[in-house]
Amino acid sequence: MNTYTYTEARQKLATLLEQAAKHGEARIKRRDGQVFVIRPEKQEGSPLAITGLDLKLSRAEILQSIQEGRREV
């Protein structure tokens, strides 16, 4: 994990953020010795959660489509 000086962090912000995303964190050290850690925020919810489509199909149409699909197999 790299530690950047304050000046380097300002000049290479995109690189610093990529480093944090790749390795979980990046550090910035100030002249006075203070060290700060940059971490990506954890995402809420499942990455597999998707929004459904409203196809305006009735229950009967959905069941008919399923039955047709089973007949072809």
PDB file of N, CA, C and O in Angstrom:
ATOM      1  N   MET A   1       0.848  -1.158   0.000  1.00  0.00           N
ATOM      2  CA  MET A   1       0.000   0.000   0.000  1.00  0.00           C
ATOM      3  C   MET A   1       0.903   1.233   0.000  1.00  0.00           C
ATOM      4  O   MET A   1       1.857   1.318   0.773  1.00  0.00           O
ATOM      5  N   ASN A   2       0.591   2.174  -0.868  1.00  0.00           N
ATOM      6  CA  ASN A   2       1.387   3.390  -0.973  1.00  0.00           C
ATOM      7  C   ASN A   2       0.914   4.457  -0.009  1.00  0.00           C
ATOM      8  O   ASN A   2      -0.272   4.569   0.301  1.00  0.00           O
ATOM      9  N   THR A   3       1.878   5.240   0.457  1.00  0.00           N
ATOM     10  CA  THR A   3       1.588   6.421   1.255  1.00  0.00           C
ATOM     11  C   THR A   3       2.010   7.619   0.429  1.00  0.00           C
ATOM     12  O   THR A   3       3.149   7.700  -0.031  1.00  0.00           O
ATOM     13  N   TYR A   4       1.090   8.543   0.246  1.00  0.00           N
ATOM     14  CA  TYR A   4       1.348   9.733  -0.547  1.00  0.00           C
ATOM     15  C   TYR A   4       1.536  10.924   0.370  1.00  0.00           C
ATOM     16  O   TYR A   4       0.928  11.001   1.437  1.00  0.00           O
ATOM     17  N   THR A   5       2.387  11.858  -0.053  1.00  0.00           N
ATOM     18  CA  THR A   5       2.454  13.115   0.675  1.00  0.00           C
ATOM     19  C   THR A   5       1.225  13.919   0.280  1.00  0.00           C
ATOM     20  O   THR A   5       0.547  13.602  -0.697  1.00  0.00           O
ATOM     21  N   TYR A   6       0.946  14.961   1.051  1.00  0.00           N
ATOM     22  CA  TYR A   6      -0.211  15.812   0.765  1.00  0.00           C
ATOM     23  C   TYR A   6      -0.110  16.394  -0.646  1.00  0.00           C
ATOM     24  O   TYR A   6      -1.099  16.428  -1.378  1.00  0.00           O
ATOM     25  N   THR A   7       1.073  16.847  -1.020  1.00  0.00           N
ATOM     26  CA  THR A   7       1.277  17.440  -2.351  1.00  0.00           C
ATOM     27  C   THR A   7       1.065  16.400  -3.443  1.00  0.00           C
ATOM     28  O   THR A   7       0.413  16.684  -4.447  1.00  0.00           O
ATOM     29  N   GLU A   8       1.609  15.193  -3.258  1.00  0.00           N
ATOM     30  CA  GLU A   8       1.414  14.119  -4.244  1.00  0.00           C
ATOM     31  C   GLU A   8      -0.067  13.756  -4.366  1.00  0.00           C
ATOM     32  O   GLU A   8      -0.565  13.531  -5.469  1.00  0.00           O
ATOM     33  N   ALA A   9      -0.764  13.702  -3.235  1.00  0.00           N
ATOM     34  CA  ALA A   9      -2.184  13.347  -3.250  1.00  0.00           C
ATOM     35  C   ALA A   9      -2.983  14.369  -4.043  1.00  0.00           C
ATOM     36  O   ALA A   9      -3.886  14.000  -4.793  1.00  0.00           O
ATOM     37  N   ARG A  10      -2.663  15.647  -3.888  1.00  0.00           N
ATOM     38  CA  ARG A  10      -3.350  16.696  -4.657  1.00  0.00           C
ATOM     39  C   ARG A  10      -3.070  16.548  -6.147  1.00  0.00           C
ATOM     40  O   ARG A  10      -3.969  16.716  -6.970  1.00  0.00           O
ATOM     41  N   GLN A  11      -1.826  16.236  -6.494  1.00  0.00           N
ATOM     42  CA  GLN A  11      -1.435  16.149  -7.904  1.00  0.00           C
ATOM     43  C   GLN A  11      -1.917  14.856  -8.556  1.00  0.00           C
ATOM     44  O   GLN A  11      -2.186  14.827  -9.757  1.00  0.00           O
ATOM     45  N   LYS A  12      -2.025  13.804  -7.782  1.00  0.00           N
ATOM     46  CA  LYS A  12      -2.360  12.479  -8.326  1.00  0.00           C
ATOM     47  C   LYS A  12      -3.628  11.915  -7.695  1.00  0.00           C
ATOM     48  O   LYS A  12      -3.670  10.744  -7.317  1.00  0.00           O
ATOM     49  N   LEU A  13      -4.654  12.744  -7.581  1.00  0.00           N
ATOM     50  CA  LEU A  13      -5.876  12.315  -6.914  1.00  0.00           C
ATOM     51  C   LEU A  13      -6.503  11.093  -7.587  1.00  0.00           C
ATOM     52  O   LEU A  13      -6.923  10.163  -6.898  1.00  0.00           O
ATOM     53  N   ALA A  14      -6.572  11.080  -8.920  1.00  0.00           N
ATOM     54  CA  ALA A  14      -7.169   9.946  -9.633  1.00  0.00           C
ATOM     55  C   ALA A  14      -6.400   8.659  -9.333  1.00  0.00           C
ATOM     56  O   ALA A  14      -7.004   7.611  -9.102  1.00  0.00           O
ATOM     57  N   THR A  15      -5.082   8.737  -9.336  1.00  0.00           N
ATOM     58  CA  THR A  15      -4.253   7.567  -9.035  1.00  0.00           C
ATOM     59  C   THR A  15      -4.489   7.093  -7.604  1.00  0.00           C
ATOM     60  O   THR A  15      -4.596   5.894  -7.344  1.00  0.00           O
ATOM     61  N   LEU A  16      -4.568   8.047  -6.683  1.00  0.00           N
ATOM     62  CA  LEU A  16      -4.801   7.716  -5.286  1.00  0.00           C
ATOM     63  C   LEU A  16      -6.136   6.997  -5.113  1.00  0.00           C
ATOM     64  O   LEU A  16      -6.218   6.008  -4.385  1.00  0.00           O
ATOM     65  N   LEU A  17      -7.189   7.491  -5.782  1.00  0.00           N
ATOM     66  CA  LEU A  17      -8.503   6.853  -5.677  1.00  0.00           C
ATOM     67  C   LEU A  17      -8.504   5.456  -6.295  1.00  0.00           C
ATOM     68  O   LEU A  17      -9.131   4.543  -5.758  1.00  0.00           O
ATOM     69  N   GLU A  18      -7.811   5.284  -7.415  1.00  0.00           N
ATOM     70  CA  GLU A  18      -7.695   3.951  -8.031  1.00  0.00           C
ATOM     71  C   GLU A  18      -6.978   2.993  -7.087  1.00  0.00           C
ATOM     72  O   GLU A  18      -7.373   1.836  -6.940  1.00  0.00           O
ATOM     73  N   GLN A  19      -5.927   3.487  -6.454  1.00  0.00           N
ATOM     74  CA  GLN A  19      -5.170   2.678  -5.495  1.00  0.00           C
ATOM     75  C   GLN A  19      -6.077   2.235  -4.346  1.00  0.00           C
ATOM     76  O   GLN A  19      -6.040   1.076  -3.931  1.00  0.00           O
ATOM     77  N   ALA A  20      -6.890   3.160  -3.834  1.00  0.00           N
ATOM     78  CA  ALA A  20      -7.802   2.829  -2.736  1.00  0.00           C
ATOM     79  C   ALA A  20      -8.829   1.794  -3.179  1.00  0.00           C
ATOM     80  O   ALA A  20      -9.153   0.878  -2.423  1.00  0.00           O
ATOM     81  N   ALA A  21      -9.338   1.933  -4.395  1.00  0.00           N
ATOM     82  CA  ALA A  21     -10.323   0.978  -4.903  1.00  0.00           C
ATOM     83  C   ALA A  21      -9.698  -0.401  -5.092  1.00  0.00           C
ATOM     84  O   ALA A  21     -10.332  -1.416  -4.804  1.00  0.00           O
ATOM     85  N   LYS A  22      -8.485  -0.439  -5.564  1.00  0.00           N
ATOM     86  CA  LYS A  22      -7.816  -1.715  -5.859  1.00  0.00           C
ATOM     87  C   LYS A  22      -7.346  -2.431  -4.592  1.00  0.00           C
ATOM     88  O   LYS A  22      -7.501  -3.646  -4.469  1.00  0.00           O
ATOM     89  N   HIS A  23      -6.774  -1.679  -3.657  1.00  0.00           N
ATOM     90  CA  HIS A  23      -6.159  -2.290  -2.478  1.00  0.00           C
ATOM     91  C   HIS A  23      -6.949  -2.096  -1.190  1.00  0.00           C
ATOM     92  O   HIS A  23      -6.535  -2.570  -0.133  1.00  0.00           O
ATOM     93  N   GLY A  24      -8.086  -1.400  -1.270  1.00  0.00           N
ATOM     94  CA  GLY A  24      -8.906  -1.231  -0.085  1.00  0.00           C
ATOM     95  C   GLY A  24      -8.671   0.078   0.654  1.00  0.00           C
ATOM     96  O   GLY A  24      -9.548   0.550   1.378  1.00  0.00           O
ATOM     97  N   GLU A  25      -7.489   0.668   0.474  1.00  0.00           N
ATOM     98  CA  GLU A  25      -7.225   1.955   1.097  1.00  0.00           C
ATOM     99  C   GLU A  25      -5.945   2.564   0.534  1.00  0.00           C
ATOM    100  O   GLU A  25      -5.119   1.875  -0.065  1.00  0.00           O
ATOM    101  N   ALA A  26      -5.804   3.853   0.738  1.00  0.00           N
ATOM    102  CA  ALA A  26      -4.581   4.578   0.407  1.00  0.00           C
ATOM    103  C   ALA A  26      -4.330   5.563   1.541  1.00  0.00           C
ATOM    104  O   ALA A  26      -5.272   6.010   2.196  1.00  0.00           O
ATOM    105  N   ARG A  27      -3.081   5.898   1.773  1.00  0.00           N
ATOM    106  CA  ARG A  27      -2.736   6.773   2.890  1.00  0.00           C
ATOM    107  C   ARG A  27      -2.148   8.093   2.388  1.00  0.00           C
ATOM    108  O   ARG A  27      -1.442   8.141   1.382  1.00  0.00           O
ATOM    109  N   ILE A  28      -2.464   9.156   3.122  1.00  0.00           N
ATOM    110  CA  ILE A  28      -1.919  10.480   2.843  1.00  0.00           C
ATOM    111  C   ILE A  28      -1.245  10.955   4.122  1.00  0.00           C
ATOM    112  O   ILE A  28      -1.850  10.955   5.193  1.00  0.00           O
ATOM    113  N   LYS A  29       0.025  11.363   3.997  1.00  0.00           N
ATOM    114  CA  LYS A  29       0.775  11.815   5.168  1.00  0.00           C
ATOM    115  C   LYS A  29       1.079  13.304   5.036  1.00  0.00           C
ATOM    116  O   LYS A  29       1.601  13.754   4.015  1.00  0.00           O
ATOM    117  N   ARG A  30       0.750  14.055   6.070  1.00  0.00           N
ATOM    118  CA  ARG A  30       1.035  15.491   6.080  1.00  0.00           C
ATOM    119  C   ARG A  30       2.420  15.745   6.666  1.00  0.00           C
ATOM    120  O   ARG A  30       3.023  14.866   7.280  1.00  0.00           O
ATOM    121  N   ARG A  31       2.910  16.963   6.462  1.00  0.00           N
ATOM    122  CA  ARG A  31       4.237  17.342   6.973  1.00  0.00           C
ATOM    123  C   ARG A  31       4.352  17.177   8.484  1.00  0.00           C
ATOM    124  O   ARG A  31       5.408  16.821   9.008  1.00  0.00           O
ATOM    125  N   ASP A  32       3.241  17.444   9.174  1.00  0.00           N
ATOM    126  CA  ASP A  32       3.286  17.359  10.640  1.00  0.00           C
ATOM    127  C   ASP A  32       3.218  15.923  11.158  1.00  0.00           C
ATOM    128  O   ASP A  32       3.219  15.693  12.368  1.00  0.00           O
ATOM    129  N   GLY A  33       3.157  14.950  10.230  1.00  0.00           N
ATOM    130  CA  GLY A  33       3.174  13.541  10.617  1.00  0.00           C
ATOM    131  C   GLY A  33       1.813  12.873  10.677  1.00  0.00           C
ATOM    132  O   GLY A  33       1.728  11.650  10.792  1.00  0.00           O
ATOM    133  N   GLN A  34       0.747  13.658  10.602  1.00  0.00           N
ATOM    134  CA  GLN A  34      -0.584  13.064  10.615  1.00  0.00           C
ATOM    135  C   GLN A  34      -0.781  12.215   9.365  1.00  0.00           C
ATOM    136  O   GLN A  34      -0.359  12.597   8.274  1.00  0.00           O
ATOM    137  N   VAL A  35      -1.423  11.061   9.531  1.00  0.00           N
ATOM    138  CA  VAL A  35      -1.695  10.155   8.412  1.00  0.00           C
ATOM    139  C   VAL A  35      -3.200   9.984   8.302  1.00  0.00           C
ATOM    140  O   VAL A  35      -3.889   9.760   9.298  1.00  0.00           O
ATOM    141  N   PHE A  36      -3.697  10.092   7.085  1.00  0.00           N
ATOM    142  CA  PHE A  36      -5.115   9.926   6.799  1.00  0.00           C
ATOM    143  C   PHE A  36      -5.283   8.737   5.863  1.00  0.00           C
ATOM    144  O   PHE A  36      -4.453   8.507   4.984  1.00  0.00           O
ATOM    145  N   VAL A  37      -6.342   7.997   6.053  1.00  0.00           N
ATOM    146  CA  VAL A  37      -6.612   6.815   5.235  1.00  0.00           C
ATOM    147  C   VAL A  37      -7.848   7.091   4.383  1.00  0.00           C
ATOM    148  O   VAL A  37      -8.883   7.524   4.891  1.00  0.00           O
ATOM    149  N   ILE A  38      -7.724   6.833   3.078  1.00  0.00           N
ATOM    150  CA  ILE A  38      -8.834   6.964   2.142  1.00  0.00           C
ATOM    151  C   ILE A  38      -9.310   5.561   1.807  1.00  0.00           C
ATOM    152  O   ILE A  38      -8.529   4.726   1.351  1.00  0.00           O
ATOM    153  N   ARG A  39     -10.604   5.300   2.037  1.00  0.00           N
ATOM    154  CA  ARG A  39     -11.187   3.984   1.724  1.00  0.00           C
ATOM    155  C   ARG A  39     -12.411   4.170   0.855  1.00  0.00           C
ATOM    156  O   ARG A  39     -13.137   5.152   1.009  1.00  0.00           O
ATOM    157  N   PRO A  40     -12.652   3.231  -0.066  1.00  0.00           N
ATOM    158  CA  PRO A  40     -13.899   3.314  -0.845  1.00  0.00           C
ATOM    159  C   PRO A  40     -15.084   2.980   0.052  1.00  0.00           C
ATOM    160  O   PRO A  40     -14.981   2.142   0.948  1.00  0.00           O
ATOM    161  N   GLU A  41     -16.198   3.636  -0.194  1.00  0.00           N
ATOM    162  CA  GLU A  41     -17.406   3.386   0.581  1.00  0.00           C
ATOM    163  C   GLU A  41     -18.020   2.061   0.143  1.00  0.00           C
ATOM    164  O   GLU A  41     -18.079   1.758  -1.048  1.00  0.00           O
ATOM    165  N   LYS A  42     -18.470   1.284   1.108  1.00  0.00           N
ATOM    166  CA  LYS A  42     -19.104   0.007   0.782  1.00  0.00           C
ATOM    167  C   LYS A  42     -20.463   0.263   0.157  1.00  0.00           C
ATOM    168  O   LYS A  42     -21.220   1.125   0.604  1.00  0.00           O
ATOM    169  N   GLN A  43     -20.756  -0.503  -0.886  1.00  0.00           N
ATOM    170  CA  GLN A  43     -22.033  -0.351  -1.564  1.00  0.00           C
ATOM    171  C   GLN A  43     -23.104  -1.144  -0.841  1.00  0.00           C
ATOM    172  O   GLN A  43     -22.870  -2.254  -0.363  1.00  0.00           O
ATOM    173  N   GLU A  44     -24.279  -0.551  -0.772  1.00  0.00           N
ATOM    174  CA  GLU A  44     -25.418  -1.197  -0.129  1.00  0.00           C
ATOM    175  C   GLU A  44     -26.109  -2.119  -1.129  1.00  0.00           C
ATOM    176  O   GLU A  44     -26.125  -1.839  -2.328  1.00  0.00           O
ATOM    177  N   GLY A  45     -26.669  -3.200  -0.645  1.00  0.00           N
ATOM    178  CA  GLY A  45     -27.456  -4.085  -1.492  1.00  0.00           C
ATOM    179  C   GLY A  45     -26.602  -5.047  -2.303  1.00  0.00           C
ATOM    180  O   GLY A  45     -25.372  -4.993  -2.285  1.00  0.00           O
ATOM    181  N   SER A  46     -27.273  -5.901  -2.992  1.00  0.00           N
ATOM    182  CA  SER A  46     -26.631  -6.926  -3.797  1.00  0.00           C
ATOM    183  C   SER A  46     -26.296  -6.397  -5.187  1.00  0.00           C
ATOM    184  O   SER A  46     -27.102  -5.683  -5.784  1.00  0.00           O
ATOM    185  N   PRO A  47     -25.114  -6.736  -5.711  1.00  0.00           N
ATOM    186  CA  PRO A  47     -24.803  -6.336  -7.083  1.00  0.00           C
ATOM    187  C   PRO A  47     -25.677  -7.069  -8.100  1.00  0.00           C
ATOM    188  O   PRO A  47     -25.720  -6.698  -9.273  1.00  0.00           O
ATOM    189  N   LEU A  48     -26.370  -8.109  -7.644  1.00  0.00           N
ATOM    190  CA  LEU A  48     -27.251  -8.864  -8.537  1.00  0.00           C
ATOM    191  C   LEU A  48     -28.670  -8.317  -8.555  1.00  0.00           C
ATOM    192  O   LEU A  48     -29.498  -8.760  -9.352  1.00  0.00           O
ATOM    193  N   ALA A  49     -28.954  -7.361  -7.687  1.00  0.00           N
ATOM    194  CA  ALA A  49     -30.297  -6.779  -7.636  1.00  0.00           C
ATOM    195  C   ALA A  49     -30.504  -5.893  -8.865  1.00  0.00           C
ATOM    196  O   ALA A  49     -29.743  -4.956  -9.105  1.00  0.00           O
ATOM    197  N   ILE A  50     -31.529  -6.202  -9.626  1.00  0.00           N
ATOM    198  CA  ILE A  50     -31.821  -5.431 -10.823  1.00  0.00           C
ATOM    199  C   ILE A  50     -33.270  -4.972 -10.792  1.00  0.00           C
ATOM    200  O   ILE A  50     -34.104  -5.553 -10.099  1.00  0.00           O
ATOM    201  N   THR A  51     -33.549  -3.948 -11.533  1.00  0.00           N
ATOM    202  CA  THR A  51     -34.911  -3.441 -11.610  1.00  0.00           C
ATOM    203  C   THR A  51     -35.690  -4.277 -12.613  1.00  0.00           C
ATOM    204  O   THR A  51     -35.190  -4.572 -13.698  1.00  0.00           O
ATOM    205  N   GLY A  52     -36.904  -4.659 -12.260  1.00  0.00           N
ATOM    206  CA  GLY A  52     -37.740  -5.453 -13.157  1.00  0.00           C
ATOM    207  C   GLY A  52     -38.289  -4.619 -14.304  1.00  0.00           C
ATOM    208  O   GLY A  52     -38.286  -3.390 -14.250  1.00  0.00           O
ATOM    209  N   LEU A  53     -38.758  -5.296 -15.335  1.00  0.00           N
ATOM    210  CA  LEU A  53     -39.378  -4.641 -16.477  1.00  0.00           C
ATOM    211  C   LEU A  53     -40.885  -4.803 -16.394  1.00  0.00           C
ATOM    212  O   LEU A  53     -41.384  -5.883 -16.079  1.00  0.00           O
ATOM    213  N   ASP A  54     -41.597  -3.744 -16.672  1.00  0.00           N
ATOM    214  CA  ASP A  54     -43.051  -3.812 -16.690  1.00  0.00           C
ATOM    215  C   ASP A  54     -43.477  -4.043 -18.135  1.00  0.00           C
ATOM    216  O   ASP A  54     -43.572  -3.093 -18.912  1.00  0.00           O
ATOM    217  N   LEU A  55     -43.734  -5.293 -18.497  1.00  0.00           N
ATOM    218  CA  LEU A  55     -44.069  -5.652 -19.872  1.00  0.00           C
ATOM    219  C   LEU A  55     -45.569  -5.635 -20.133  1.00  0.00           C
ATOM    220  O   LEU A  55     -46.020  -5.933 -21.239  1.00  0.00           O
ATOM    221  N   LYS A  56     -46.326  -5.289 -19.118  1.00  0.00           N
ATOM    222  CA  LYS A  56     -47.788  -5.215 -19.250  1.00  0.00           C
ATOM    223  C   LYS A  56     -48.390  -6.560 -19.702  1.00  0.00           C
ATOM    224  O   LYS A  56     -49.308  -6.595 -20.521  1.00  0.00           O
ATOM    225  N   LEU A  57     -47.854  -7.661 -19.153  1.00  0.00           N
ATOM    226  CA  LEU A  57     -48.384  -8.987 -19.473  1.00  0.00           C
ATOM    227  C   LEU A  57     -49.312  -9.443 -18.356  1.00  0.00           C
ATOM    228  O   LEU A  57     -49.061  -9.200 -17.176  1.00  0.00           O
ATOM    229  N   SER A  58     -50.360 -10.092 -18.747  1.00  0.00           N
ATOM    230  CA  SER A  58     -51.278 -10.642 -17.751  1.00  0.00           C
ATOM    231  C   SER A  58     -50.721 -11.968 -17.234  1.00  0.00           C
ATOM    232  O   SER A  58     -49.799 -12.543 -17.812  1.00  0.00           O
ATOM    233  N   ARG A  59     -51.292 -12.425 -16.155  1.00  0.00           N
ATOM    234  CA  ARG A  59     -50.888 -13.711 -15.589  1.00  0.00           C
ATOM    235  C   ARG A  59     -51.081 -14.819 -16.606  1.00  0.00           C
ATOM    236  O   ARG A  59     -50.218 -15.685 -16.746  1.00  0.00           O
ATOM    237  N   ALA A  60     -52.199 -14.805 -17.316  1.00  0.00           N
ATOM    238  CA  ALA A  60     -52.503 -15.830 -18.318  1.00  0.00           C
ATOM    239  C   ALA A  60     -51.461 -15.827 -19.435  1.00  0.00           C
ATOM    240  O   ALA A  60     -51.056 -16.891 -19.902  1.00  0.00           O
ATOM    241  N   GLU A  61     -51.025 -14.643 -19.868  1.00  0.00           N
ATOM    242  CA  GLU A  61     -50.025 -14.562 -20.930  1.00  0.00           C
ATOM    243  C   GLU A  61     -48.671 -15.111 -20.474  1.00  0.00           C
ATOM    244  O   GLU A  61     -47.968 -15.767 -21.243  1.00  0.00           O
ATOM    245  N   ILE A  62     -48.323 -14.845 -19.248  1.00  0.00           N
ATOM    246  CA  ILE A  62     -47.067 -15.358 -18.701  1.00  0.00           C
ATOM    247  C   ILE A  62     -47.110 -16.878 -18.619  1.00  0.00           C
ATOM    248  O   ILE A  62     -46.161 -17.549 -19.025  1.00  0.00           O
ATOM    249  N   LEU A  63     -48.204 -17.425 -18.097  1.00  0.00           N
ATOM    250  CA  LEU A  63     -48.342 -18.883 -17.994  1.00  0.00           C
ATOM    251  C   LEU A  63     -48.345 -19.538 -19.369  1.00  0.00           C
ATOM    252  O   LEU A  63     -47.771 -20.613 -19.541  1.00  0.00           O
ATOM    253  N   GLN A  64     -48.979 -18.910 -20.342  1.00  0.00           N
ATOM    254  CA  GLN A  64     -49.003 -19.448 -21.705  1.00  0.00           C
ATOM    255  C   GLN A  64     -47.591 -19.483 -22.284  1.00  0.00           C
ATOM    256  O   GLN A  64     -47.211 -20.457 -22.935  1.00  0.00           O
ATOM    257  N   SER A  65     -46.834 -18.454 -22.057  1.00  0.00           N
ATOM    258  CA  SER A  65     -45.462 -18.401 -22.551  1.00  0.00           C
ATOM    259  C   SER A  65     -44.607 -19.501 -21.924  1.00  0.00           C
ATOM    260  O   SER A  65     -43.797 -20.126 -22.609  1.00  0.00           O
ATOM    261  N   ILE A  66     -44.784 -19.732 -20.641  1.00  0.00           N
ATOM    262  CA  ILE A  66     -44.043 -20.787 -19.944  1.00  0.00           C
ATOM    263  C   ILE A  66     -44.402 -22.158 -20.520  1.00  0.00           C
ATOM    264  O   ILE A  66     -43.522 -22.983 -20.764  1.00  0.00           O
ATOM    265  N   GLN A  67     -45.695 -22.397 -20.736  1.00  0.00           N
ATOM    266  CA  GLN A  67     -46.142 -23.680 -21.283  1.00  0.00           C
ATOM    267  C   GLN A  67     -45.595 -23.900 -22.690  1.00  0.00           C
ATOM    268  O   GLN A  67     -45.174 -25.007 -23.026  1.00  0.00           O
ATOM    269  N   GLU A  68     -45.600 -22.864 -23.503  1.00  0.00           N
ATOM    270  CA  GLU A  68     -45.051 -22.977 -24.857  1.00  0.00           C
ATOM    271  C   GLU A  68     -43.572 -23.306 -24.826  1.00  0.00           C
ATOM    272  O   GLU A  68     -43.088 -24.113 -25.619  1.00  0.00           O
ATOM    273  N   GLY A  69     -42.863 -22.683 -23.916  1.00  0.00           N
ATOM    274  CA  GLY A  69     -41.425 -22.950 -23.786  1.00  0.00           C
ATOM    275  C   GLY A  69     -41.152 -24.382 -23.364  1.00  0.00           C
ATOM    276  O   GLY A  69     -40.166 -24.978 -23.798  1.00  0.00           O
ATOM    277  N   ARG A  70     -42.003 -24.935 -22.533  1.00  0.00           N
ATOM    278  CA  ARG A  70     -41.820 -26.315 -22.077  1.00  0.00           C
ATOM    279  C   ARG A  70     -42.151 -27.314 -23.166  1.00  0.00           C
ATOM    280  O   ARG A  70     -41.560 -28.393 -23.216  1.00  0.00           O
ATOM    281  N   ARG A  71     -43.065 -26.980 -24.021  1.00  0.00           N
ATOM    282  CA  ARG A  71     -43.444 -27.888 -25.112  1.00  0.00           C
ATOM    283  C   ARG A  71     -42.320 -28.028 -26.131  1.00  0.00           C
ATOM    284  O   ARG A  71     -42.143 -29.099 -26.711  1.00  0.00           O
ATOM    285  N   GLU A  72     -41.563 -26.966 -26.355  1.00  0.00           N
ATOM    286  CA  GLU A  72     -40.504 -26.991 -27.355  1.00  0.00           C
ATOM    287  C   GLU A  72     -39.302 -27.804 -26.946  1.00  0.00           C
ATOM    288  O   GLU A  72     -38.496 -28.181 -27.796  1.00  0.00           O
ATOM    289  N   VAL A  73     -39.161 -28.086 -25.661  1.00  0.00           N
ATOM    290  CA  VAL A  73     -37.991 -28.810 -25.160  1.00  0.00           C
ATOM    291  C   VAL A  73     -38.130 -30.273 -25.335  1.00  0.00           C
ATOM    292  O   VAL A  73     -37.231 -31.028 -24.965  1.00  0.00           O
TER     293      VAL A  73
END
